[in-house]
């Protein structure tokens, strides 16, 4: 106790400075954490840095966000990575439409490529992943790509595709959540091959 008292006495200016800075430091730290563990509820319009073929669906994304109680930026991030806004694209694995939802998520009578239906099934699965992963956006993204079981495994044991999905998804959403004008993570995704997908989407939607 005496040693602590001497330490504080000798460093009074530093202690005072730390106390003065505390109200500034703590909110900054919390804001940084919120980028990764942030609000997943509806937050308004989507970020302006998303590809034009994703922003084409902005009004729908906002509506879907309100309907399914999800941040439209989260839905936009998934759409960006999955289809870049291409409404009829299908993967080699059979995933369908704007959000690349697998067929087993749909009922037999549903049109998998209908945007509203595709968004509904995607949002339902995102909310399911939210239940598994909590508010950790990266883990929600990993769950969306690799299934709920990945939330119980270490990152190093995930498939490489799921690892990339975690990094792309969490990074893009983090940039959108903090309302950045540009997204370095989205730029990296584009340079890694995403631009090809976006060119296909723009052609499908007749966007110059």
Secondary structure, DSSP 8 states (H G I E B T S, - for coil): -HHHHHHHHHTHHHHHHHHHHHHHHHHHHHHHHHHHH---S--SS--TTS-HHHHTTHHHHHHHHHHHT--HHHHHHHHHHHTTT-SS-B-TT--BTTTTB-GGGS-TTS-TT-HHHHHHHHHHHHHHHHHHHTT-HHHHHHHHHH-GGGGGS-GGGS-HHHHHHHHHHHHHHHHHHTT-SS-HHHHHHIIIIIHHHHHHHHHHTT--
